[in-house]
Amino acid sequence: MSEVVIKIEDLHKKYRLGAIGGGTLTADLQSWWAKVRGKEDPNTKIGAKTYGKNETFMALNGVDLQINKGDTIGIIGGNGAGKSTLLKILSRVTAPTKGSLKIKGRISSLLEVGTGFHPELTGRENVYLSGAILGMSKEEVDSKIEDIIEFSECRKFIDTPVKRYSSGMFVKLAFSVAAHLDSEILIMDEVLAVGDMKFQKKCINKMLDVAHSGRTILYVSHNMQTIEQLCNRVVVLDKGTVKYDGNVETGISIYLNNKCEGSSMYNNLFKKEREGYLPKEPQAKFNYLELLDKDNNIFVDGEKLRCNINWKNYDDIHDVQLRFEIRTIDDTPIAASVCSKKFSCYKDTETTYEVELDISRLVTGKYQLLVVLCEIGELGGYRDFDGVYPACVFEVVNSKLNDYVFEWNRKQWGHIQLKDLDMIEVETYETREKSLVNYR
C-alpha cells in the first residue's frame, strides 16, 4: 500500500471582501462614527466598493484529497478555482479557515516570483537561507551548491543581490534551489511560464527525474501539454471544490469540456459572455453548431465530421466563407480548412449550412473544433464577423490508419498521421546494388 504524505479533509478557506480597517486607529474610529450616523465613510477610496461586514468569498469550499508518496499531481482549473490558495495552505503561507491538513515530510515550494528569497541577499546567500529553512546543515548545502548554480545558469550573477535579477533569472535560481535541496514534497505554481523555452524543457526533465526519485510533486499550470507530459494524476478544481481526481487525460478533458459539458449542441453560442468577441453592431452572429448523428461526439476509424451551423445576418455581407480550425485540448493548432466557395448573406435572414469535415488523418485523442465566419479581402486578408472558440470538443478513438503493432506516440510524432510511404525498388546498373528510394 502506498504511503500517504498529504491528507486533506474538509478544507475551507474564507476571505473577507473589501478593506479590513483603515490602517490607523483614527481612521477606524472615523469610519465607525460615520457608519453609526448613516453617513458616507470619509476614508473610502475613490472607486472602491463598500462591502458589508459579513460579505465573504470562499476560495476553498470542502476540499478532500489524499496524496501518496511519489505522486506527480497536476492541479488545474479556471482562474479563481482555488489552485493557488490550496498550494499556499500546503506551503503554510496562509492558514485554512476550517478543516484538517496532515503533511508528512519537508516541503519545498515555488509559488510566485519573489517568494522565499530575501531581495537584499545574494543568490548564493539565498540558497543557504532556503536550505536552513528546510533544516539542512551548511555541509549538506555545500554538497549541492555547485549543482544548483550550474543548473540555474546564473553563475555570473550568483554573488549579486537578487533584487537586481530579472524575473527569468529569479525563477531559474528559485527552481534550481527547490529541485535540488532535500525535500520530500515539491510544489510549483505556474512558475515555468517566466523562463525561456530551453529552460522550461530543462525544468520539465528535472521534475521527471525528481518524480522518478520517489519525491512527490504538486504542479499548477494552464499548459495542458506540460500537465500531460509530467503528471500521473490530475485534480480539477472548480469554485473551490474538487470536480475530478484521477486519470490525466480524463481530467484535462473534463476541464476543457466545461464549456460544452458533453452536449453535441454548443449552448455557449447563446451566452452573454460571447458579446465581448463581437462589435456593438455585429453584421452576423452564430446561433448554434450541432454535430450530426454524434450525441457523444466520438468518431471511429476515419469517420467524417458532419455538422449543421446556423447564424443570424444583421446586414448584407458578401464574399463570405466559413473557416474551421482543429486544435488539441491544450490549444495547439494542428489543422484548418475553409469552404470551397464564397457566398453572400442578406440582412434580417438566418443562414444554415451542413458541413462535412474530413478528420480521417487525425490520430486517437480529444480535439477542439473552432468555427469562424469571415470575409476574404482583395489582398487575401481575413475579416472575422464572428467566431466561437471552441464550438465543440470531439474525440477520435480506435484510429487504425495503418496496421502498426505499436501505439501511435502523439507526443513524439504529432496528431496527424500521413498516408504510408510508397517505396519502389531501384536497380543501380553500375554496381548492380539495390537501394530503396522514397517515391513520395
N, C-alpha and C positions, 0 to 999 in steps of 0.2 A: 504493500500500500504506500502511495506517495506521501511524503512528509509535507504537512501544511505549514507554510511560512507566514501567510497573511489570512486572517479570518475577520470578515466584516459582517456585522449583524445589525440590521435596522438602523443604518447610519443616516442621520439627518444633519443638514447644515442650513441654518436660517440667517438671512441678512436683513437688517433694518434698512428701509428705504429712506433716502434723504439724509441731510446732515445730522450728526449727533452732537449737540452742543454748539456753542458759538466760539469756543476756544478760550474764553475768559469768563470769570465769574460775573463781571459786569454785563457782558453781552447776554449771558444766560438769564440774568435777572431782568434785563430789559425785554427779552423775548417773552419771558413768563408773564411779566406785568402787562404787556401788550395783549397777550392771549386772554388774560383774566378780564380785561376791559373790552374784549372783542375788537381790538384794533389790529391793523396790519403790523406784522413783525418788522421792526426797524432794521434788523440785521439780515433780512432776506436778500440774497444776492440777486442781481438783475437777471431775469430769465429763469430763475430757479423755481422748481415746483415745490410747493409746500405739502408734505405728506403728513398724515395723521400719525400719532404715536404708535398705533397698532398695525400700521402697514408694513408688511414684511415680504421677503422673497425667499422661497425655498430652493436653494441651489442644489441640494440633495434631499431626496424625499423617500427614505426607506430602502437604502441600498444594501443588498446582501451578496457577498462574494466570498469564495474560498479559493485561494491561490496556492498552488503546490510548488515545491522546490523544483527549479529547472524550467518552469513555465515561461514562455515568452508571449506576453499578452498584449494585444493591440486594443486600445480603448478609443472608440470612435463615436461620433455623434455630431449633431449640428452645433452652431455657436450657441452658448448658453445651456448646453445639455448637462453640464456639471463635471466635465472631464478634468479641467484644471483644478477645480475645487477638491475633487477626490484625491488627486495627486498631492495637493498641498496638505491635506489632512494626513495622508500616509507619510509625508515628509516631516510632519509635525511643525509645519509653518503656521497652521491655524488649527484650532480645536473644533471637534464636532459639537453641534448643539445637543444631539441625542444619539444614542446607540453605542455599541461596543466595537473596539478595534484591538486585535491582538496581532503583534508582529514578532516574528522570531528571526533575529539576525540584524545586521547593520545595514542601513540604507544610505546609498549614495545617489543624490538626485541632481538633475539639471533641469530646472523648471522654466527659467527665462533668462535672457541676457542680463547679467548683473547680479544674479542671485548667488550668494555663497562666497563671493570674493570681496575683499576689502580694497576699495579703489586706490588707497594710498600705498598699499604694499606692492612689491614687485611680483611678477609672475611666479618666480621661484619661492618667495615667501608665502604666497597664497597656496602653493602646492603643499608646503609643510603645514600650514594652518588647516587645510582640508583633511590632511592625514591625522592631525591631532584631534580634530572633531570626531573622526571615526575611531579614535582610540589607538591609533598606530604610534609606535615609537619612532624617534628620529632615525634610528638604524633601519627600520622597515621602510620608511620613505626614501632613505638614501639608496636602497637597493632598487628602487623603481623610478627614481628621478630622471635618469637618462632616457629610459623608455618613454616616459611622459613627455619630455622635451622633444625627443625625436618624432614622436607621433604627432605632436601639436604643430610642428613646422614653425615654431616661434623661438628657435634657439637665439636668434639675433636680438630678440626683444625680451628674453626671459628675465633679465635683471632691470627692466623698466617698469615703473608703476603701471598697473593695469588700467588706470583711468585714462591713459594715453593710447590704449589699444583700440583698434577698430572693432565693430561688432563681430566681424568674421574672425579676427584673431582671438577675441574673447571667447567665442564659442568653441573654437579649436582647442584652446587650452583647457577650458572647463570640461569639455567632453573627454579629453585625454585624461584629465585627473579622475573623473568619475569612472571611466572604464578601466583604469589601471590600478587604482587603490583597492585595498582588500575590503570589499563589502559584499554581503550575500545577496542584496537586492539592489537593482539598478533602475532608476526612474527617470524617464525622459519625456519632456513635454514640447513637442514640435520645435525642437531647437535646431534641427539639421537644415531647416529652410534658410538659415542665415549663411551657411557655408557654401563654397563653390561646389560644382558637380563632382569634381575629382575627390574633394574631401568628404562629400556625402557618401560616395561609394566606399571610401575608405572606412568611414564610420559604420556603415551597414555591415561590412565584412568583419569589423572588430566586434560588433554586437552579436553577430553569428558565432564568433569564437567564444565570446563571453557566455552565450547561451549553451554552447556545447560543453563548456567547463562546469555546468551544473548550477550556475547562478540564475537568479530569477530576474526577468526584465518586464517592466511595465512601460509601454510606449504609446504616447498620444500623437496622432498625426491625422492630417486631412489628405495625405497622399496614400491612396489605396494600394498603389503598386508597391510601395515600401512596406505597408502592413502585410500584404500578401506574401512578399518575399521574406520577411523577417519573422512573422509570428506563427505560432501553432495553435492559437486560440484568440478569439475576438469577443470583446464585451461592447455591446451597443447601448449607449446611454441616450435617453430622451426625456427632457424635462425633469431631470434629477432622479430618474428611475432606470433600472436595468431592463431594457426591452428585449435583449437577447444575450446569451452567453454560451459560446460553443464554437462550432466549425468556422474557419476563417472565411471561406467563400460564401457560406450561408449568411454570416454576419454582415459582410460587405454588401451582399445583395439586399438584405433587409434595410440597411442604412440608405442605399441608393434608391431602393424601391419605395421609400417612404412617401414619395410624391405620387406614385402610381398605385401602390397598395394592391398589387395583384389583379388589377382590372384591365380588360382589353380596351376600355374606353378611358381616355386620359381626361379625367374630370377637371384637372387643374387648368385646362384651357379656359374654363369659365371663372376662375378665381380672380379676385381683385388684385392680388399681388402681381398679375401679369401686366397691369396698367403701366408699370414702370418701364416696360420694354417698348411701349407704343407711344407715338406722338399724341398730343392733346386731341387732334382731329385726324384719326387714322384713316387711310384710304381703304384698308382691308384688315379684317381681323378673323383669325381662326376660331371656329366653333368647336370642332371635335376631330379626333382621329381615332378610327376604330379598326383593329385588326380583324380580318375576316376568318371565320372558322377556327379561331385560335383563342379560346377563352382563357387558357393557361399560358399563352404567349410562348409556347415551346415548339421548336421546329426540328425535325429529324431528317438526317441524311439528305441534305441538299434541297429541301423544300423551299419554294419561293415565298417571300413575304408579301401578302396581299392586304391592302387596307383601303378604307374609304376616308377621304379627307374633305372637310367642309369648311367654308369660310364665308363671311358676310362682306359685301362690297359697299363701301360708302362713297365711292367716286368711280368715274370711268378710268380704267388703267389698261395699258397696252404693253405688248412685248413682255408678258408675264411668264415666269417659269417657277416650277417647284424644285427645290433642292433638298435632297435627303442626305444626311450625314450619319455615319455609323461610328460610334466611339466605344471604347472599352468602359468598364464600370468605373475606372479611375480617370475618365475624361480624356484618354489618349485618342486622338483622331486616327482612324485606320482606313476609312473609305468614304467616298461621296459619289453621288450621282444626280444628274439633272434630267428633267423630262426632255424628250427628243424634239418637241415642238413648242414654240411660243404661242400664247393665246391672249385674248382680251377679255376683260370683265367689265360689267356695266353697273352704274350706280343703283343702289337700292335693290340689288338682287343677291341671291346666295348661289354659290358655285360648289358642286360636289364632283369629285373625281375618284375613280377606283384606280389604284396604282399597284403595279406588281414590281417588286424589287428582288433581283437575283442575289441571294445570300449563300449560294451553294459552295463558295470557296472559303467561307468562314469556318474555323475550327471550333471544337466544343468550347462553350463558355457563355457568359452573360454579356449582353451588349445594350447600349443605349441608342435609340433612334431619334435623331433631331430632324425637324422639318422647318423649312424656311420658304416663304412666299416672297419672290424677289423680281426685280426688273433688271434686265441686262442692257446697259447703255451702249452708245455707239462705239465707245472705246473699249468695250468689254468689261467695264466695271459693274459690280453688283450694287443695287439699292434695295434694301430689305423693306418690305411692307409689314411683315410680321414673322415671328419665329417662336418656336417652342423648344425649350432645352431642359430635359428631353421630352419628346412626345410620348414615348413609351419605352419600357425595358423588355427585351425578349431574350430567349435562351436557345442556343443550338446544342443539341445533345446527340450522342452516338454517331458523330460525324465519321464516316469511313470513306474518305475520298480515295485512299489507297489501301492496298492490302498489307499495310505495315503491321509488324508483330509488336511494335513498341508504341507507347503512348506519345502523342504529339506534345512537345515541350514548348508551351506558349512563351515562357519567359526567355527562352533562347532563340526560338525560330519565328515568333510573331503570331498573329491571329489570322493571317490569310495564307492558305496553302495553295501553291500554284499547281498546275497540272504536272503529271510525271514528265520528266525529260525523255525525249525520244533519242535513242542512240543508234548509230549505224556503224558498222564495222568497215574500216577503210584499209585497203591494202596498199602499202608503200612499195612501189616497183623496184626502187633502187636497192633496198636492203631485204625485201620480202618480209619485213617485220610488220606486225599488225598493231594498230593502236586504236583507241576509242576516242572519238571526237564528238563533242556536243553538237547535235544538229540544231537544237533550239537553245 
